[in-house]
């Protein structure tokens, strides 16, 4: 969050390798806590997952629901994640 402020951006792209295994276990509360902080600080977040990652079913359900919103999305492609962030930034700066 500090780096976003220092670089005057509200967009963040996080690769799954930077996240602990606990993040993907919803019962740990890790994902909910982290993602809620990003929402509270208005940081639009794209999380890039590795293709072929085995994700718990509850996490997959949360991903599908999250991708309906505008705060954070999950992707399996870095390019798609960056495109989503840039499109979102364009909407913010133009109205």
C-alpha positions in Angstrom: 0.0 0.0 0.0 2.9 2.3 0.8 4.4 1.7 -2.7 1.1 2.6 -4.3 1.0 5.9 -2.4 4.7 6.6 -3.1 4.1 6.0 -6.8 0.8 8.0 -7.0 -1.3 5.0 -8.1 -4.2 3.1 -6.8 -3.5 0.1 -9.1 -1.7 -3.0 -7.8 -0.8 -6.2 -9.6 0.2 -9.1 -7.3 1.6 -12.4 -8.5 0.4 -15.5 -6.6 4.1 -16.5 -5.9 4.2 -13.5 -3.5 1.2 -14.9 -1.5 1.5 -17.4 1.2 -0.4 -20.8 1.0 -2.6 -19.5 3.8 -4.0 -16.8 1.5 -5.7 -19.5 -0.6 -7.3 -21.1 2.4 -10.4 -18.9 3.1 -10.7 -20.4 6.6 -7.4 -18.7 7.6 -9.0 -15.3 7.0 -5.8 -14.1 5.2 -7.4 -13.4 1.8 -10.4 -11.6 3.4 -8.2 -9.4 5.6 -5.7 -8.5 2.9 -8.3 -7.8 0.2 -10.5 -5.8 2.6 -7.5 -3.5 3.3 -7.1 -2.9 -0.4 -10.8 -2.0 -0.7 -10.6 0.3 2.3 -7.6 2.2 0.8 -9.2 2.2 -2.7 -6.4 0.2 -4.2 -7.7 -1.7 -7.3 -5.9 -5.1 -7.2 -5.3 -7.7 -9.9 -4.0 -11.0 -8.6 -2.3 -13.1 -11.2 -2.5 -16.8 -10.6 -0.3 -19.5 -12.1 -1.9 -21.5 -14.8 -2.8 -24.9 -13.5 -2.8 -23.9 -9.9 -4.9 -26.2 -7.8 -7.2 -23.9 -5.7 -9.6 -25.0 -3.0 -13.2 -25.0 -4.2 -14.2 -22.3 -1.7 -11.4 -20.0 -3.0 -12.6 -20.6 -6.6 -16.1 -19.6 -5.6 -14.8 -16.5 -4.0 -12.8 -15.7 -7.1 -15.9 -16.0 -9.3 -17.8 -13.7 -7.0 -14.9 -11.2 -6.7 -14.6 -11.0 -10.5 -18.1 -9.6 -10.7 -17.0 -6.5 -8.8 -14.7 -3.6 -9.5 -12.3 -3.7 -6.5 -10.2 -6.8 -7.3 -10.0 -9.5 -9.9 -8.2 -12.7 -10.4 -6.4 -13.6 -13.6 -4.3 -16.4 -15.1 -2.6 -13.9 -17.5 -0.4 -11.0 -16.5 -1.4 -9.2 -19.7 -5.1 -9.5 -18.9 -4.5 -8.2 -15.4 -2.6 -5.2 -16.7 -5.3 -4.5 -19.3 -8.0 -4.6 -16.6 -6.0 -2.2 -14.4 -5.3 0.2 -17.2 -9.0 0.2 -18.4 -10.1 0.8 -14.8 -7.7 3.7 -14.5 -8.9 5.2 -17.7 -12.5 5.1 -16.5 -11.5 6.9 -13.3 -9.6 9.7 -14.9 -12.2 10.3 -17.6 -15.3 10.3 -15.5 
